[in-house]
Each structure stands twice: as structure tokens, then as C-alpha cells.
Amino acid sequence: MKNIEIVTTQNVTLEYELADLRDRIVAFMIDFIIIWAIIGILSLIGFSLFYLEGTSALIFSVFMSCVFIFYSLVMEVWNSGQSFGKMIMKIQVIRLKGGRASFSDYAARWAFRMVDIYFSLGGIASFLVASSAKAQRIGDIVAHTAVIKLVPKLDLQLSDVLGIQSKENYTPQYPEAKYLKDEDILLVKQILERYRQYKNDAHKARILEMSEALAAALNLDTKPKEPIRFLQTIMKDYIVATRS
């Protein structure tokens, strides 16, 4: 699982999970089927219903070729970095510098589509997406874009939770913490680690939100006065209560 960090114009660091090769291939295949379905329907209408011939048939054929060539560009520009295939796979094209990608960004990555995908039968794109740190094909590198997951996988490992240091002879301050889930504690751990790396208002707000949410889940009467210490204590209590 590859992640990427993007600093927004408000100087807030956001972390995204990059779309893997499988997701991108499936999205491409879905789009490919949709494109040929559209071309098939247009052919049926033009040649079977209207019996186009000569110049009109040539113009209509050029139009259908444009559907094949410009489908990805038009869809990504119109739908903020998502074709139908990407929508189904819940992945999206974004700018590495933050903010919404512009027409020139989409056009730059589209311009190398022939080289990345069609001329090499997908070999160049597959190799680069699988091997590069930011999962970029040539078009992405030139356009300074990346493809991210909109619904990232939460790769929960029990070892991640067990890796939180526990203390012997420790009496839990919040025994109710044992009713939480591994996913909850792992999320707390990640939020605290992110705050240690980037001490900005956005991550501080997430800590406050998480502490209030856990206080409500544990039916505490008052809000934690020290959110960071509260979250650290919850982690210790959970480990001691469930792993001892």
C-alpha cells in the first residue's frame, strides 16, 4: 500500500492512499467496455437506422473515432478527475501540488496515453505504476498528478495494535476502553503519530474531535481537558484490558 502526502494552499498536509495497479487496470477495462458500447450504439443508429453513406458516413466515422480518442480527457475534465471506470473503482486524479487539477493538467497526462497504454499494450504504464514511489505513469509524471483512492483500505494488522507499548502493573484509568475495537485504537495511534509529525491546526482539530468522540462512546460526564494525554491513556488502557 503506497501513500502520498500533499500540502494544500492552507499549508495543511493531507495523506492519501494511492490507487494500485489492479484498481487502475479494472477502471481502464470498464471505460474500454463503455467506449465500445457507445461506439456500437452510435454505429447502429448511424449505419443501420439512417443508412449513412459517402461523406456523411466518413464524418460520422471521424466523430466515433473522437469518442474513442477524447473520452478519457473529456470525462476527467468534466468530472473532476474521474471517468466512469474511476467512479466505479472509487479512484480519482489529483494534483500533487494540491488544489483541483486544471484542464492543462488533464491534457498533459492524456497526451501520453498513447505511449503509456496503447502503443506499449499497457506495459509502460503497468511497470511505472507498480514500481514508482507515487504510482505514476509517464502522463502523471509530466502533468504532476497522481491517482488516489477515495475510499482507502484500512489495512488493519493486529501487530500494529499489539505494537503499542503496554506497561506492567498498570491500572487502567478507563476500564470501559476494553469495549473499543482494534480499528478504533489503531486510528487513535495514527492520529497521534500524524500530529507528532505535523503540528498544525488541522491535526490538532482531529485530536480534539477524536477525544470528544471517545469520551462520548465511553459515556464520560466531562470532556477531556488534555486531549492528547487522554488518547494516550485510552490506548494504554485498551492494551492492558484486552491483552493481559
Backbone torsions as a table, in degrees:
resi	resn	phi	psi	omega
1	MET	NA	121.2	-179.5
2	LYS	-103.9	138.4	177.3
3	ASN	-119.1	160.2	178.6
4	ILE	-138.9	141.4	179.1
5	GLU	-108.6	133.1	-178.5
6	ILE	-127.2	130.6	178.6
7	VAL	-95.4	120.0	-178.6
8	THR	-76.3	173.1	178.4
9	THR	-65.2	-19.8	176.4
10	GLN	-89.2	10.6	179.1
11	ASN	63.6	33.1	176.0
12	VAL	-104.8	129.0	-179.5
13	THR	-88.4	122.9	178.5
14	LEU	-113.0	141.6	179.2
15	GLU	-112.6	130.5	179.4
16	TYR	-123.6	150.7	172.1
17	GLU	-89.9	129.5	-178.9
18	LEU	-76.3	144.8	175.9
19	ALA	-67.9	134.7	-179.8
20	ASP	-85.8	174.3	-175.5
21	LEU	-60.8	-39.8	-178.3
22	ARG	-61.6	-46.5	-179.6
23	ASP	-60.1	-40.8	-177.6
24	ARG	-72.0	-36.0	177.4
25	ILE	-67.2	-44.0	179.7
26	VAL	-63.4	-42.0	177.9
27	ALA	-61.1	-41.8	178.8
28	PHE	-62.8	-43.6	-179.2
29	MET	-65.0	-38.7	177.3
30	ILE	-62.7	-45.8	178.2
31	ASP	-62.7	-40.0	-179.6
32	PHE	-61.2	-42.5	178.3
33	ILE	-65.8	-42.0	179.2
34	ILE	-62.8	-43.8	179.3
35	ILE	-58.2	-48.9	-177.5
36	TRP	-71.0	-27.0	174.4
37	ALA	-67.2	-42.0	178.0
38	ILE	-63.6	-46.0	179.7
39	ILE	-62.7	-39.0	178.7
40	GLY	-63.2	-42.8	179.5
41	ILE	-66.3	-43.1	178.4
42	LEU	-63.0	-39.9	178.2
43	SER	-63.4	-41.5	179.0
44	LEU	-62.1	-42.9	-180.0
45	ILE	-68.1	-46.3	-174.6
46	GLY	-72.7	-44.8	-172.2
47	PHE	-97.2	-28.4	-178.1
48	SER	-94.2	-33.4	-177.8
49	LEU	-94.6	-41.2	-177.2
50	PHE	-102.3	-5.6	175.9
51	TYR	51.6	51.5	-179.8
52	LEU	-67.0	139.3	-180.0
53	GLU	-142.6	165.3	174.4
54	GLY	59.0	-132.8	-175.9
55	THR	-62.4	-41.8	179.8
56	SER	-62.8	-37.9	178.2
57	ALA	-66.5	-38.5	179.0
58	LEU	-65.1	-45.9	179.1
59	ILE	-61.5	-41.1	-179.7
60	PHE	-65.9	-37.6	178.5
61	SER	-66.2	-39.1	176.9
62	VAL	-63.4	-40.2	178.4
63	PHE	-61.2	-44.0	179.5
64	MET	-66.5	-33.6	176.0
65	SER	-64.5	-37.3	178.1
66	CYS	-64.4	-35.3	177.0
67	VAL	-59.4	-44.6	-179.9
68	PHE	-66.4	-44.8	-173.7
69	ILE	-72.8	-44.1	-170.9
70	PHE	-100.7	2.0	-177.5
71	TYR	-53.5	-52.9	-175.1
72	SER	-64.0	-41.2	-179.9
73	LEU	-64.3	-48.6	-178.7
74	VAL	-62.2	-44.2	-178.6
75	MET	-63.7	-45.2	-177.1
76	GLU	-68.4	-37.9	177.4
77	VAL	-67.5	-44.9	-176.5
78	TRP	-72.3	-33.3	-171.9
79	ASN	-115.7	32.0	173.2
80	SER	53.8	49.9	174.3
81	GLY	87.4	15.8	179.8
82	GLN	-132.2	127.9	167.0
83	SER	-89.1	179.0	177.7
84	PHE	-62.1	-40.0	178.5
85	GLY	-61.8	-42.9	178.9
86	LYS	-67.0	-36.0	177.3
87	MET	-61.3	-44.9	-178.9
88	ILE	-65.0	-39.3	-179.3
89	MET	-85.4	-2.7	178.5
90	LYS	58.2	50.2	174.5
91	ILE	-128.1	161.2	-173.8
92	GLN	-154.0	148.0	175.4
93	VAL	-85.0	131.8	177.5
94	ILE	-134.1	162.6	175.2
95	ARG	-83.2	140.5	178.2
96	LEU	-70.9	-22.9	-178.8
97	LYS	-89.8	5.6	-179.7
98	GLY	86.7	162.2	-178.5
99	GLY	82.2	172.5	-178.8
100	ARG	-75.8	140.7	176.7
101	ALA	-67.3	146.2	-179.6
102	SER	-97.0	174.3	177.5
103	PHE	-58.2	-41.0	-179.5
104	SER	-64.5	-32.9	176.7
105	ASP	-65.5	-49.1	179.3
106	TYR	-64.0	-39.4	-179.1
107	ALA	-65.8	-37.5	-179.6
108	ALA	-64.9	-44.1	179.6
109	ARG	-72.4	-31.7	177.8
110	TRP	-68.3	-34.7	-176.9
111	ALA	-61.8	-26.8	-179.1
112	PHE	-98.6	9.5	-178.9
113	ARG	-62.8	-39.9	179.9
114	MET	-61.0	-44.0	-179.7
115	VAL	-71.1	-48.4	-176.7
116	ASP	-62.7	-42.1	-168.2
117	ILE	-114.0	-58.3	-169.1
118	TYR	-77.0	-49.8	-177.5
119	PHE	-66.0	-31.5	-178.8
120	SER	-101.7	9.5	-176.9
121	LEU	54.5	35.3	177.6
122	GLY	82.6	-2.1	-175.7
123	GLY	-64.9	-46.6	-178.9
124	ILE	-64.1	-47.9	-179.5
125	ALA	-60.2	-45.5	-178.3
126	SER	-62.2	-44.2	-178.5
127	PHE	-63.3	-46.4	-177.0
128	LEU	-69.0	-42.6	180.0
129	VAL	-62.6	-39.8	-177.7
130	ALA	-75.4	-28.8	-172.0
131	SER	-105.8	-24.3	-176.3
132	SER	-78.8	153.3	-176.2
133	ALA	-64.0	-33.4	-177.8
134	LYS	-106.2	14.8	177.7
135	ALA	52.1	48.9	-176.8
136	GLN	-108.8	137.8	166.8
137	ARG	-87.8	-179.8	-176.6
138	ILE	-57.6	-44.2	-179.8
139	GLY	-57.7	-39.2	178.5
140	ASP	-68.9	-39.8	-179.4
141	ILE	-62.8	-45.5	-179.4
142	VAL	-65.7	-40.8	-176.4
143	ALA	-85.9	-5.6	-176.5
144	HIS	57.8	49.0	178.2
145	THR	-124.9	168.9	175.0
146	ALA	-147.6	162.0	178.7
147	VAL	-111.5	122.5	-175.3
148	ILE	-115.5	162.6	172.4
149	LYS	-85.3	134.0	174.8
150	LEU	-82.5	-25.0	176.4
151	VAL	-124.3	85.6	-176.3
152	PRO	-65.3	148.7	175.8
153	LYS	-74.3	136.7	174.8
154	LEU	-97.6	95.2	-173.8
155	ASP	-78.5	83.6	-174.9
156	LEU	-81.5	124.0	175.8
157	GLN	-116.1	130.3	178.7
158	LEU	-60.5	-31.6	179.7
159	SER	-64.2	-29.2	177.7
160	ASP	-64.1	-40.9	179.5
161	VAL	-73.3	-42.6	-179.9
162	LEU	-67.9	-20.7	-179.8
163	GLY	-72.6	-14.1	175.9
164	ILE	-68.3	126.1	-174.4
165	GLN	-64.1	127.4	175.6
166	SER	-105.7	160.9	-177.9
167	LYS	-120.1	134.6	177.7
168	GLU	-73.3	153.4	179.5
169	ASN	57.1	35.4	-179.0
170	TYR	-103.5	129.7	179.0
171	THR	-98.7	117.7	-177.5
172	PRO	-59.0	135.6	176.3
173	GLN	-83.8	-25.4	179.5
174	TYR	-128.3	81.5	-177.5
175	PRO	-56.9	-26.3	-178.9
176	GLU	-65.4	-12.0	-179.5
177	ALA	-61.2	-22.9	-179.1
178	LYS	-65.4	-16.5	-180.0
179	TYR	-86.4	-4.6	175.9
180	LEU	-74.0	173.6	-179.4
181	LYS	-107.4	160.2	176.1
182	ASP	-55.6	-39.0	-179.3
183	GLU	-60.1	-38.6	-180.0
184	ASP	-64.1	-45.7	-177.5
185	ILE	-68.7	-38.1	178.0
186	LEU	-64.2	-37.8	177.9
187	LEU	-65.7	-41.1	176.7
188	VAL	-60.0	-45.0	180.0
189	LYS	-60.0	-43.9	-179.0
190	GLN	-66.0	-41.3	-179.8
191	ILE	-63.8	-42.8	178.9
192	LEU	-64.8	-40.7	179.3
193	GLU	-65.8	-40.2	178.5
194	ARG	-63.5	-38.1	179.9
195	TYR	-68.2	-35.9	178.3
196	ARG	-65.5	-33.7	-179.4
197	GLN	-78.9	-42.1	-176.2
198	TYR	-131.0	94.7	-177.4
199	LYS	-86.2	76.1	177.9
200	ASN	-118.7	175.3	-175.3
201	ASP	-64.4	-34.8	-178.1
202	ALA	-64.0	-45.6	-179.3
203	HIS	-74.0	-30.3	175.5
204	LYS	-65.4	-37.6	178.2
205	ALA	-65.7	-37.4	178.5
206	ARG	-64.9	-38.2	177.5
207	ILE	-63.1	-44.4	179.7
208	LEU	-62.8	-44.0	179.1
209	GLU	-62.3	-43.5	-179.3
210	MET	-66.1	-41.2	-179.5
211	SER	-64.7	-40.3	178.7
212	GLU	-68.1	-37.8	179.6
213	ALA	-66.2	-41.5	179.4
214	LEU	-70.1	-37.4	178.0
215	ALA	-61.6	-40.2	177.5
216	ALA	-67.7	-40.6	-179.6
217	ALA	-65.6	-31.1	-180.0
218	LEU	-91.9	4.5	177.5
219	ASN	59.3	40.6	177.1
220	LEU	-79.0	145.0	-176.0
221	ASP	-74.8	-31.4	-176.9
222	THR	-123.9	156.2	176.4
223	LYS	-75.4	145.8	179.4
224	PRO	-62.3	131.6	179.3
225	LYS	-78.8	-27.4	177.7
226	GLU	-122.8	87.4	-173.5
227	PRO	-55.2	-42.0	-178.0
228	ILE	-65.5	-48.8	178.8
229	ARG	-62.2	-37.0	178.6
230	PHE	-61.6	-45.9	-179.6
231	LEU	-66.1	-39.2	177.0
232	GLN	-62.8	-40.2	179.2
233	THR	-66.8	-40.7	178.2
234	ILE	-59.4	-41.9	178.9
235	MET	-62.0	-45.9	179.9
236	LYS	-63.1	-43.9	-178.9
237	ASP	-61.9	-42.6	-179.2
238	TYR	-62.8	-45.2	-179.6
239	ILE	-62.5	-47.7	-178.2
240	VAL	-64.2	-40.8	-176.1
241	ALA	-73.2	-29.4	-173.7
242	THR	-108.6	-17.2	-176.7
243	ARG	-110.2	-7.5	-177.7
244	SER	-80.6	NA	NA
